[in-house]
């Protein structure tokens, strides 16, 4: 399994939220959380990982690419849910 740091973060987009060259779908906090959790992601039992407030899917999709399965995601904004779905579709 690839590590979260190998995830193609640059391919994530913010749509349907506002997009601009200086707005990104991933930030340093996302990368830090994933770096700290990397060793545990492969050992996480399916359905035992919960991601809260993942605005554009960086945490969820990187965790899934590292081996986490049946991840539960909770988001307040509808745009976050739609963005996560669109990024997941784009990345296959």
WOGIHU-V618490 format. One line per field, one symbol per residue. phi: phi as a letter, one per 40 degrees, with the letter a starting at -180 (. if undefined). psi: psi as a letter, one per 40 degrees, with the letter a starting at -180 (. if undefined). burial: b if it has 9 or more other ideal C-beta (glycine too) atoms within 8 Angstrom, else e. A space follows every 50 residues. Layout:
phi = ???
psi = ???
burial = ???
This chain:
phi = .ccdccccdcccbcdcccbadcbbcabccdccdccccdcccccccdgbbb bbgcdbgdcccccccchcbfccbbbccccccccdcccccccg
psi = hiideeigdeeiieieihiidehieiadddddddddeddeddehiheehh hhfgdeeddddddddeeiifhhhhidhddddddddddddde.
burial = eeebeebebeebbbeebeeeeeeebbeeebbebbbebbeebbebeeeebe beebbbbbbbbbbbbbbbeebebebeeeebbbbbebbbeeee
